[in-house]
Every structure is written in structure tokens, then in C-alpha cells.
């Protein structure tokens, strides 16, 4: 392992967690051509280190390693796989501080959020360590007088995992733990903007005793690494978290091999606040749902609809709360850190300018912050018209759009008027309304009078163009299995 600016830092205790090479078949691999790419600190533009940029041939070699390792890994007793996953979980908890600091430096999020992500991601490993031991044979009442019927769940085989930059640790553990528990072997590709978090998890997986070839992390450009996987028939499942356009591309590329697809794609979450709701709580929760991870979250509130009788009061309180948010480098643990790249900042500027041009008003913020080119002020837009871009597209940044509504039927129609259907947030004190609106919202998840709803025991996922399949819960592990029907005559 060559020293990088990241490994040289005195606040990272275990230097071996900082890896610059891919991890394939139990070995740390540089690119055969020695090609590398730089990982940049979004706070100041400094290079944190150069990471191996592997080729398509080397990516295919990772599939070979995973395919070769599959029979032995899937053949282990479930308790044996569970024991290894449990050790991986314990190592993640033990090294939480180092993992969090690595994440902050390459991704930019506030330190407390990074610590929370490590805990959240590790919880999936703990959960699936237990699920791995659950019986996977289901008896079925036979339709034949002389036969017994069973349904077996068997691992699909090699699973490709493609993870994003906004949650570089949790998205890998959430996918990998489910696949490994099911008996699959994996090839994983982390975002080129945040590879160090994934490589640190590979280091801990090795220490936990994951056998060679079972857990492979391949770094490089996404087209170079991922395209060979989509066309490789040995890859039987592909799990991706990212944008809907990229999800559609992977869907198309995987068609020739009829893969199992688990796609967690874009979001365009509405927040609906009815009169009678606890206004103080609604404001506090809307702030959380909008500005967590500096707004770079598929669960982030994108459209805030407030019933007209409380609209002015809500806007005033929400704006005041947004203005109180602190901004700074992630290691200083502010409320808002830098955005990931210049493209993300340009989108905030575009959405603000477009909304204002169409009649919205800026209640606060609206520009880049003086701390640096990737810092954007927490921004509140009020009276945002339906035709504004921000009401049609995912913003993925710290810009909140608020608009009034007059009745339940209207706001349900406006909330559902989107190609996305990941999560919706609802605030009301009326149990009947909560039931009606929760049923009417065309979203995979509905949060009522709160923001935080996700976790290892629940099935995470959306409807419409927000994706396919579910992650978390037992359903998350079943995504990496096939059902085999056995009809047996003992004679």
C-alpha cells in the first residue's frame, strides 16, 4: 500500500484501512497498466490519493473469482456465513471513527452524519448475520394426493453491486450483507468519487474471514468496470443505487442476460403539512428531511406543500431554522458541508434562477457560500409555482421549495404528479386523514409526523421510476435468491 495524503493523516488511527488498490480474489490489485484516478477532497480540492483504475478485462477477472468462489461459499452452513458476517459487523463498529473520517474526507458530509452512516450500515450486517440462519425451506400444502411439496430458496449466484457517492459505506453494506447472507458472492463497484470507504470495508471483510473471491471491490470508471458485468451471464443479479437515467441504462444493458435487478433510483419527495399538525415538529422534521447530507439524499424533501391557513407561519419558522444552520468542512461537524462537485452546485443555481424567473421568492440563501466553490447556502424558496424545474426535478442539494395548497384532493394530486415514488412525508393530527392520504400517495414509503423511517428491519424501496425491488428486511435477502419448487414422491 503506497502512502497517500489520506493515509498520512494523524487522525486516522488504522492506516491499513486506507487502500489504493482494488480487492480481487483476496488480493490487493493495481491496474495492469498502472492507471489511476485522483480522489478529491470537496472542501478544498486537494488530492486525497490516487486509486487504481482497472480495465474491463480486470473487471471480468473479478467475476471469474466470484464465480469460482460461489460453490464453496453457498455450500457453507448458514451458521458459518452468519459467524463471518457477525465478525465483519463487529469490526465496523470497532473502527467506526476511522471509517467515518475517511468518508468525511472523500464525501464531505458532517462528521456526526458520517458516524451515523457507519452505525446504520453496520446494522444491516448485524441484521443479515441473523437472517442468514433462518430456515429457507417452506412447506406447502400439496395439490397431489401422493406427493409432498416444498419451496427452497437458493442463492442466485454472483451479484454485482454498484454504489453511489452520497452514502458510500451504507449502500455497500446494505447490499453486500444481504447477498452474502443469501449465499451469493459479489463484485462491487464504488463511485470513483468515494472509493476509499468501500476499500476500507473490503479490508475489514478480509480481517473478518471472508474467503478469497467472495467479496471483490473493483475500482475505476463506471463504464469500464460495470458494462462487462451487465453482459456477463455469470452475473445473475445486479443491485444499483443512483440516478434513474443510469438505472435505465443498466436495465437495458442487462436485458440480454435476463438478470435479477434491484434498482434504488431517484426520489422527488413531497412534504405535506396540514393545518392542525404540530407546526413546531413539522418545521423541525422538514428541516431534517431537506438538509441532511447537505440535501444530497434520495430521501430528501424536494417539494414542501403547506395548507394555506398555516402557510405564512410555516414559511417564517422554516426560513428562520434554515438560516440558523451552520456551514463548514465536514470534520468541523457543521449542519451543512460542501456539495460533491461543481455539477451539483450548478444544479442548485439553475433551480434557484428558474424558480425566481417563474415567480418564486428567495426567503434566504440562494448563492454559493464564501467558504469555497462547492459550498452552497441553505436556501428557501417560497411561493414556488408548479411549473418550476425544482418542482419537477430532483434537486439533490440544500435548496427547499415551498408552496401553499387549499385542500386534500389538490395536494394528493400534486404530490403524485411525478415520475418518482420513493418516499413521502405527511404531517397531520387527524387519524382518518393520515390513513386516507397515506393510502392515496403513490410512494413506496410514507413517513407520518416524522422523518427517520429507514433501518435494517424495513423494506426500503420505491414505486414508478424510483426503482425495482427492496433492500433491507427479509425481502432484501430474498432479492438475491431464486425459488426452487420440489415435488417429491417417497415411493
Backbone torsions as a table, in degrees:
resi	resn	phi	psi	omega
1	UNK	NA	120.5	178.4
2	UNK	-81.6	149.2	-178.5
3	UNK	-74.6	138.9	176.3
4	UNK	-122.8	171.2	175.1
5	UNK	-59.5	-30.6	180.0
6	UNK	-71.8	-46.5	-178.8
7	UNK	-71.5	-20.8	-179.5
8	UNK	-79.4	-9.7	-177.0
9	UNK	-67.3	139.2	-179.1
10	UNK	-78.0	-17.6	-178.9
11	UNK	-88.3	2.3	171.3
12	UNK	-106.3	112.2	-170.6
13	UNK	-76.4	-46.1	-177.0
14	UNK	-95.8	96.2	-174.7
15	UNK	-64.1	-25.3	-178.3
16	UNK	-68.5	-12.6	176.6
17	UNK	-74.7	-17.7	179.6
18	UNK	-92.8	104.1	-176.4
19	UNK	-115.7	140.1	-178.6
20	UNK	-109.0	-6.1	-177.5
21	UNK	-109.4	157.9	172.5
22	UNK	-70.0	161.8	-179.6
23	UNK	-119.4	108.1	-175.3
24	UNK	-134.2	126.9	176.5
25	UNK	55.1	38.8	176.8
26	UNK	78.6	11.3	-179.1
27	UNK	-128.7	149.3	175.9
28	UNK	-89.7	121.0	-167.6
29	UNK	-120.3	124.0	167.2
30	UNK	-79.8	161.9	174.6
31	UNK	-67.0	141.9	-179.6
32	UNK	-61.8	-26.9	178.6
33	UNK	-91.7	2.0	-175.9
34	UNK	64.2	18.2	178.2
35	UNK	-69.1	140.1	178.2
36	UNK	-137.4	168.5	171.9
37	UNK	-137.1	151.0	-176.2
38	UNK	-88.1	142.2	173.1
39	UNK	-107.6	125.9	-168.9
40	UNK	-109.3	137.0	172.7
41	UNK	-73.9	117.2	-176.9
42	UNK	-69.2	-13.4	179.3
43	UNK	-70.4	-45.1	-171.6
44	UNK	-132.7	-1.0	179.5
45	UNK	81.1	5.1	179.5
46	UNK	-71.6	150.7	176.1
47	UNK	-81.8	122.3	178.5
48	UNK	-82.9	-23.0	-179.5
49	UNK	160.7	162.3	177.2
50	UNK	-103.3	132.9	-176.2
51	UNK	-115.9	146.8	-177.6
52	UNK	-59.7	131.1	175.9
53	UNK	-107.2	98.0	-172.6
54	UNK	-81.1	164.6	-177.8
55	UNK	-95.6	173.7	177.1
56	UNK	-62.2	-38.9	179.0
57	UNK	-63.2	-41.2	179.6
58	UNK	-70.1	-31.8	175.2
59	UNK	-64.1	-42.2	177.5
60	UNK	-65.5	-33.1	177.8
61	UNK	-63.6	-32.6	177.0
62	UNK	-65.5	-37.3	176.8
63	UNK	-64.7	-40.4	177.4
64	UNK	-59.6	-43.7	178.8
65	UNK	-61.9	-44.0	-179.5
66	UNK	-67.1	-40.0	179.3
67	UNK	-64.8	-41.3	178.9
68	UNK	-66.8	-32.7	-177.4
69	UNK	-82.3	-15.5	-172.8
70	UNK	-60.7	-47.7	-176.3
71	UNK	-56.9	-42.6	-177.7
72	UNK	-72.0	-42.7	-178.8
73	UNK	-65.8	-45.7	-179.5
74	UNK	-68.6	-22.7	-180.0
75	UNK	-84.2	-8.9	177.2
76	UNK	-64.5	153.6	170.1
77	UNK	-61.3	142.1	177.6
78	UNK	-52.9	-35.2	179.8
79	UNK	-64.0	-31.9	179.4
80	UNK	-70.6	-42.9	175.9
81	UNK	-63.7	-39.6	-179.5
82	UNK	-61.9	-39.9	-179.0
83	UNK	-63.7	-40.5	178.4
84	UNK	-67.1	-43.6	177.6
85	UNK	-61.4	-38.5	179.1
86	UNK	-62.5	-41.1	178.2
87	UNK	-66.0	-37.6	177.1
88	UNK	-62.1	-44.1	176.8
89	UNK	-58.2	-48.5	-177.1
90	UNK	-62.3	-37.4	178.1
91	UNK	-67.5	-37.4	176.9
92	UNK	-63.9	-40.6	178.3
93	UNK	-66.9	-43.1	179.9
94	UNK	-60.5	-38.4	-176.0
95	UNK	-102.2	24.0	-175.7
96	UNK	-54.3	-43.6	-174.8
97	UNK	-66.5	-44.3	177.9
98	UNK	-64.2	-43.6	179.4
99	UNK	-61.5	-40.1	179.7
100	UNK	-66.1	-41.8	-178.5
101	UNK	-69.0	-38.3	174.9
102	UNK	-59.3	-43.9	-179.5
103	UNK	-63.5	-45.5	-179.2
104	UNK	-59.3	-43.4	-175.5
105	UNK	-66.4	-35.2	-179.4
106	UNK	-94.2	-21.3	-176.0
107	UNK	-110.1	-32.8	174.5
108	UNK	99.6	-8.6	-174.9
109	UNK	-70.0	156.7	179.0
110	UNK	-56.6	145.8	-174.0
111	UNK	-58.9	-42.2	-179.8
112	UNK	-63.9	-35.1	176.5
113	UNK	-68.0	-38.3	178.5
114	UNK	-64.8	-42.8	176.0
115	UNK	-59.9	-42.4	178.2
116	UNK	-62.5	-37.4	178.7
117	UNK	-66.2	-40.1	177.8
118	UNK	-60.9	-44.4	178.5
119	UNK	-63.7	-43.3	179.8
120	UNK	-62.2	-47.9	-179.6
121	UNK	-65.0	-40.4	179.2
122	UNK	-64.6	-31.3	179.7
123	UNK	-61.0	-31.9	177.1
124	UNK	-68.5	-36.9	178.6
125	UNK	-65.8	-43.2	177.7
126	UNK	-62.2	-44.3	-178.5
127	UNK	-61.0	-47.5	-176.4
128	UNK	-76.3	-20.1	170.9
129	UNK	-62.6	-34.2	176.5
130	UNK	-78.7	-43.6	-178.4
131	UNK	-62.5	-29.6	-179.1
132	UNK	-59.0	-26.1	-176.0
133	UNK	-90.2	-5.7	-176.8
134	UNK	-72.3	146.6	177.0
135	UNK	-58.7	140.6	-178.9
136	UNK	-121.9	22.3	175.4
137	UNK	-116.1	127.7	-177.7
138	UNK	-116.0	124.4	175.6
139	UNK	-79.4	141.0	-179.7
140	UNK	-127.1	137.8	176.8
141	UNK	-61.4	123.4	-174.0
142	UNK	-71.9	144.2	174.6
143	UNK	-93.4	-1.2	-179.5
144	UNK	-118.1	135.3	-173.1
145	UNK	-66.7	-28.1	-173.4
146	UNK	-113.0	24.7	-176.6
147	UNK	-137.8	153.0	171.3
148	UNK	-109.2	144.1	-174.1
149	UNK	-122.7	133.5	175.4
150	UNK	-136.3	152.6	172.2
151	UNK	-116.0	123.4	178.0
152	UNK	-107.4	142.4	171.8
153	UNK	-105.7	121.5	-178.0
154	UNK	-123.1	147.4	-178.9
155	UNK	-63.0	143.1	-176.2
156	UNK	-70.2	-29.3	-176.9
157	UNK	131.1	-136.0	179.0
158	UNK	-76.3	132.5	178.1
159	UNK	-117.2	131.7	175.2
160	UNK	-97.0	130.1	-178.0
161	UNK	-119.1	124.8	-178.0
162	UNK	-121.8	118.3	-168.8
163	UNK	-118.0	153.4	-173.9
164	UNK	-94.1	174.4	-178.4
165	UNK	-84.5	-19.1	-173.2
166	UNK	-78.4	-28.8	173.8
167	UNK	-132.5	72.4	-168.0
168	UNK	-70.6	-19.9	178.6
169	UNK	-96.8	-52.7	-173.5
170	UNK	-64.9	-35.3	-179.2
171	UNK	-69.5	-28.7	177.0
172	UNK	-76.2	-46.1	-178.3
173	UNK	-66.5	-37.0	-179.6
174	UNK	-62.1	-41.0	179.6
175	UNK	-77.4	-50.4	-172.6
176	UNK	-64.6	-41.5	-177.8
177	UNK	-62.6	-40.8	179.1
178	UNK	-65.5	-45.3	-178.3
179	UNK	-65.4	-44.7	-179.4
180	UNK	-65.5	-40.7	178.9
181	UNK	-62.2	-36.5	179.5
182	UNK	-71.1	-17.3	-178.6
183	UNK	105.6	7.7	177.9
184	UNK	-82.2	157.1	166.6
185	UNK	-104.2	158.8	-170.2
186	UNK	-133.5	150.8	164.4
187	UNK	-121.5	128.4	-175.0
188	UNK	-122.4	141.2	175.9
189	UNK	-123.9	110.6	176.2
190	UNK	-83.9	158.1	175.0
191	UNK	-55.7	141.5	178.2
192	UNK	-66.2	-14.9	178.4
193	UNK	-84.2	-21.1	-177.4
194	UNK	-140.5	58.3	-176.7
195	UNK	-80.9	-23.0	-173.0
196	UNK	-63.7	-33.8	179.4
197	UNK	-63.7	-43.8	-180.0
198	UNK	-66.6	-40.8	-179.5
199	UNK	-66.7	-34.1	175.4
200	UNK	-64.7	-38.9	177.5
201	UNK	-66.8	-34.3	176.0
202	UNK	-65.3	-40.5	176.4
203	UNK	-58.5	-43.5	179.9
204	UNK	-71.0	-33.2	176.6
205	UNK	-63.4	-40.4	177.0
206	UNK	-61.9	-44.2	178.9
207	UNK	-64.0	-30.6	-179.1
208	UNK	-74.7	-11.9	179.0
209	UNK	98.5	16.2	174.3
210	UNK	-64.5	123.9	-175.0
211	UNK	-64.6	156.6	178.2
212	UNK	-56.9	136.6	177.8
213	UNK	89.1	-14.8	-177.0
214	UNK	-80.1	-37.4	-176.0
215	UNK	-127.6	109.7	-177.4
216	UNK	-123.3	133.6	178.4
217	UNK	-120.4	120.2	-173.8
218	UNK	-116.6	119.2	-177.0
219	UNK	-102.3	152.4	180.0
220	UNK	146.7	-165.0	179.6
221	UNK	-76.4	142.4	-175.4
222	UNK	-58.0	-47.1	179.5
223	UNK	-60.1	-39.0	-177.6
224	UNK	-67.3	-39.6	-174.4
225	UNK	-85.6	-44.9	-168.0
226	UNK	-84.1	-36.1	-175.5
227	UNK	-58.2	-39.5	176.0
228	UNK	-61.7	-29.6	179.7
229	UNK	-71.5	-38.2	-177.3
230	UNK	-66.2	-28.9	-178.3
231	UNK	-97.4	-2.1	-176.6
232	UNK	-91.1	118.4	-177.5
233	UNK	-68.6	-15.8	177.3
234	UNK	-73.3	-21.8	175.0
235	UNK	-84.7	110.5	-172.4
236	UNK	-97.7	-15.2	177.7
237	UNK	-142.1	146.8	178.1
238	UNK	-134.9	123.8	179.2
239	UNK	-117.0	126.0	-174.9
240	UNK	-133.7	136.9	169.2
241	UNK	-120.0	123.9	-179.1
242	UNK	168.9	-155.7	-173.8
243	UNK	-75.6	154.8	177.5
244	UNK	-62.3	-42.6	177.9
245	UNK	-58.4	-41.5	178.6
246	UNK	-69.3	-37.5	176.2
247	UNK	-58.9	-40.9	177.5
248	UNK	-64.1	-38.5	178.6
249	UNK	-63.4	-45.7	179.5
250	UNK	-65.1	-37.7	176.7
251	UNK	-58.2	-46.8	-179.7
252	UNK	-66.2	-45.1	-177.4
253	UNK	-66.4	-26.1	-177.5
254	UNK	-87.6	-5.6	-173.9
255	UNK	-61.1	-37.0	-174.0
256	UNK	-66.8	-23.3	-178.9
257	UNK	-111.3	5.8	174.8
258	UNK	46.9	59.7	-179.3
259	UNK	-81.3	158.2	165.3
260	UNK	-73.3	124.8	-178.9
261	UNK	-114.2	132.0	171.4
262	UNK	-121.4	108.7	-172.6
263	UNK	-120.3	118.3	174.3
264	UNK	-110.1	104.0	-167.2
265	UNK	-110.6	-152.0	-171.0
266	UNK	-67.2	162.6	175.7
267	UNK	-132.3	160.8	178.0
268	UNK	-150.9	59.7	-164.8
269	UNK	-66.0	130.2	170.1
270	UNK	-89.6	147.7	167.3
271	UNK	-114.3	124.8	-178.9
272	UNK	-115.9	121.2	-178.5
273	UNK	-119.3	113.4	178.6
274	UNK	-92.0	151.5	172.5
275	UNK	-58.9	144.6	-175.8
276	UNK	97.0	-19.5	176.2
277	UNK	-67.3	156.7	174.0
278	UNK	-68.4	103.3	-171.7
279	UNK	-63.6	-41.0	-179.6
280	UNK	-61.2	-44.5	179.0
281	UNK	-67.4	-40.5	-179.4
282	UNK	-61.2	-41.9	178.4
283	UNK	-64.9	-48.3	-178.1
284	UNK	-60.6	-42.8	-179.1
285	UNK	-71.5	-36.0	177.3
286	UNK	-65.6	-36.5	175.4
287	UNK	-61.3	-45.1	178.7
288	UNK	-61.1	-47.4	-174.6
289	UNK	-69.8	-22.2	179.7
290	UNK	-88.9	-43.3	-165.8
291	UNK	-105.9	-1.2	175.0
292	UNK	-60.2	143.2	-177.2
293	UNK	53.7	35.0	-179.4
294	UNK	56.7	29.0	-179.3
295	UNK	82.7	0.3	-176.1
296	UNK	-92.4	66.4	-172.0
297	UNK	-146.5	130.4	179.5
298	UNK	-64.5	-18.5	175.8
299	UNK	-89.2	-1.9	-175.3
300	UNK	-63.9	140.8	177.5
301	UNK	-65.3	125.9	-179.9
302	UNK	-110.5	-30.0	-178.2
303	UNK	-132.5	120.5	-179.4
304	UNK	-110.5	115.4	-179.2
305	UNK	-107.5	125.4	-176.3
306	UNK	-125.7	132.3	-179.4
307	UNK	-62.6	138.9	-167.7
308	UNK	-54.8	-40.6	-178.4
309	UNK	-59.1	-25.4	180.0
310	UNK	-113.6	9.5	-172.8
311	UNK	-61.3	-51.4	-176.5
312	UNK	-62.6	-42.0	-179.4
313	UNK	-66.6	-41.1	178.5
314	UNK	-62.5	-47.9	-178.2
315	UNK	-59.1	-42.4	-179.9
316	UNK	-63.1	-47.5	-178.6
317	UNK	-68.3	-40.1	-179.7
318	UNK	-65.3	-42.6	179.3
319	UNK	-63.0	-43.1	178.8
320	UNK	-61.3	-41.9	179.1
321	UNK	-66.2	-39.9	179.0
322	UNK	-64.6	-39.5	179.7
323	UNK	-66.2	-22.0	-178.6
324	UNK	-86.6	-7.2	-179.6
325	UNK	-68.5	136.3	179.6
326	UNK	-86.1	151.0	-178.4
327	UNK	-126.8	138.0	178.1
328	UNK	172.3	-178.8	176.0
329	UNK	-59.8	145.2	-175.9
330	UNK	-57.4	-36.0	-178.6
331	UNK	-68.5	-17.1	173.7
332	UNK	-82.1	-3.9	179.1
333	UNK	56.3	57.0	176.0
334	UNK	-81.7	-176.0	171.4
335	UNK	-80.8	-34.8	-176.4
336	UNK	-127.5	126.3	175.4
337	UNK	-104.3	-167.6	178.8
338	UNK	-73.8	158.6	170.0
339	UNK	-79.7	167.9	-169.1
340	UNK	-71.0	-37.1	-175.3
341	UNK	-159.7	175.3	-177.8
342	UNK	-63.4	-35.4	178.6
343	UNK	-58.9	-40.2	179.7
344	UNK	-64.9	-40.2	179.7
345	UNK	-67.7	-42.0	179.1
346	UNK	-59.6	-34.4	178.6
347	UNK	-67.1	-37.7	176.7
348	UNK	-62.2	-44.6	-179.9
349	UNK	-63.1	-41.2	179.5
350	UNK	-63.0	-44.8	-177.7
351	UNK	-67.7	-38.3	177.8
352	UNK	-65.0	-49.5	-177.9
353	UNK	-61.5	-42.3	-179.5
354	UNK	-64.6	-44.5	-178.9
355	UNK	-62.9	-43.5	180.0
356	UNK	-64.2	-40.8	179.3
357	UNK	-62.7	-25.9	-178.4
358	UNK	-99.7	9.5	171.8
359	UNK	114.7	-6.2	178.3
360	UNK	-72.6	160.5	178.1
361	UNK	-117.4	143.8	176.5
362	UNK	-88.6	114.0	178.0
363	UNK	-83.3	-30.6	173.6
364	UNK	-164.1	158.6	177.2
365	UNK	72.5	-143.7	176.9
366	UNK	105.6	-4.8	-176.6
367	UNK	-139.7	171.5	173.3
368	UNK	-66.2	154.6	179.0
369	UNK	-94.1	152.6	-177.0
370	UNK	-68.2	-11.9	-178.3
371	UNK	-65.2	-26.6	-179.2
372	UNK	167.5	169.1	-173.0
373	UNK	-66.6	-21.1	-178.4
374	UNK	-101.2	6.7	176.3
375	UNK	-95.6	131.2	179.0
376	UNK	-126.4	134.9	-177.1
377	UNK	-63.7	141.2	170.1
378	UNK	-56.5	125.1	-169.1
379	UNK	-123.5	138.1	176.4
380	UNK	-123.5	123.0	174.3
381	UNK	-108.5	131.9	178.9
382	UNK	-117.8	161.2	-178.4
383	UNK	55.3	43.4	-176.6
384	UNK	-80.7	123.6	-178.3
385	UNK	-75.4	157.6	-176.3
386	UNK	-62.6	-27.3	-176.5
387	UNK	-83.2	-4.1	178.8
388	UNK	-65.9	146.4	-179.9
389	UNK	-56.7	-38.5	-176.3
390	UNK	-64.3	-22.6	176.9
391	UNK	-87.0	-4.9	-179.2
392	UNK	-116.2	-24.6	-174.1
393	UNK	-121.2	154.1	174.2
394	UNK	-71.7	125.8	-176.6
395	UNK	-81.0	-43.1	179.6
396	UNK	56.6	50.7	178.2
397	UNK	-172.8	-179.3	-172.2
398	UNK	-85.1	47.4	177.7
399	UNK	-119.2	119.3	-179.4
400	UNK	-102.5	137.1	179.2
401	UNK	-116.5	123.5	-177.1
402	UNK	-120.6	138.9	178.6
403	UNK	-144.6	150.4	179.1
404	UNK	-86.0	159.8	170.2
405	UNK	-140.7	163.5	-173.2
406	UNK	-111.0	-24.5	-179.2
407	UNK	-155.9	168.0	-174.2
408	UNK	-62.5	-46.2	-178.3
409	UNK	-60.4	-41.4	179.8
410	UNK	-62.4	-48.1	-173.5
411	UNK	-71.3	-32.0	175.6
412	UNK	-63.3	-44.1	179.1
413	UNK	-62.5	-41.6	-179.5
414	UNK	-69.3	-38.9	179.1
415	UNK	-65.0	-40.1	-178.0
416	UNK	-80.0	-9.2	-177.7
417	UNK	-78.7	69.5	-177.3
418	UNK	-159.2	149.2	174.9
419	UNK	-75.3	-11.5	-178.0
420	UNK	-97.5	156.7	178.4
421	UNK	-157.2	53.9	-176.7
422	UNK	-86.8	-65.6	-177.7
423	UNK	-141.8	149.4	173.9
424	UNK	-132.3	147.1	179.8
425	UNK	-114.8	132.6	-174.3
426	UNK	-130.4	131.8	177.5
427	UNK	-124.7	120.9	-180.0
428	UNK	-162.5	156.7	174.7
429	UNK	-106.7	5.7	-174.7
430	UNK	-103.8	108.9	-177.0
431	UNK	-57.7	-38.3	-179.5
432	UNK	-67.3	-41.2	178.6
433	UNK	-66.3	-41.8	178.3
434	UNK	-56.2	-44.3	179.7
435	UNK	-65.3	-49.5	-177.5
436	UNK	-59.0	-49.5	-174.9
437	UNK	-70.0	-39.8	177.6
438	UNK	-59.1	-39.4	178.4
439	UNK	-69.2	-35.7	-174.2
440	UNK	-79.7	-24.8	-177.5
441	UNK	-71.2	129.9	-176.6
442	UNK	-92.0	67.3	-176.7
443	UNK	-137.5	150.7	179.9
444	UNK	-71.6	-23.1	-179.2
445	UNK	-139.6	140.3	176.7
446	UNK	-129.6	125.1	177.5
447	UNK	-104.6	125.3	-176.1
448	UNK	-110.4	117.8	177.6
449	UNK	59.9	25.2	177.6
450	UNK	-161.7	170.7	179.0
451	UNK	-109.8	-51.4	-174.5
452	UNK	-73.7	119.2	178.4
453	UNK	-134.2	-15.9	-172.8
454	UNK	-85.8	161.0	179.6
455	UNK	169.5	171.2	-174.8
456	UNK	-58.6	-37.0	-175.0
457	UNK	-79.9	-5.1	-174.7
458	UNK	-110.0	150.2	178.6
459	UNK	-81.9	112.1	-177.1
460	UNK	-91.9	129.2	176.4
461	UNK	165.1	171.7	-173.9
462	UNK	-129.2	-176.5	178.6
463	UNK	-114.5	178.0	178.5
464	UNK	52.4	-133.0	-175.7
465	UNK	-89.5	18.5	171.9
466	UNK	-90.0	0.7	169.7
467	UNK	135.9	-174.5	-179.4
468	UNK	-132.1	141.7	174.2
469	UNK	80.0	-177.9	-178.1
470	UNK	-136.1	149.0	174.1
471	UNK	-119.5	147.0	-174.5
472	UNK	87.6	165.5	-179.1
473	UNK	62.1	-177.4	177.3
474	UNK	-66.5	-29.8	178.2
475	UNK	-57.8	-35.7	-179.3
476	UNK	-62.8	-35.6	177.5
477	UNK	-76.7	-35.6	-179.0
478	UNK	-66.0	-22.9	176.2
479	UNK	-60.8	-24.4	-178.2
480	UNK	-101.6	22.0	178.0
481	UNK	-128.6	159.5	170.4
482	UNK	-113.9	149.1	176.9
483	UNK	-92.9	125.7	173.8
484	UNK	-110.4	126.5	179.2
485	UNK	-96.6	125.5	178.7
486	UNK	-117.9	122.4	176.7
487	UNK	-112.4	117.3	-165.4
488	UNK	-123.1	134.3	172.5
489	UNK	-115.1	124.2	-175.6
490	UNK	-78.9	-10.9	-176.2
491	UNK	-67.9	NA	NA
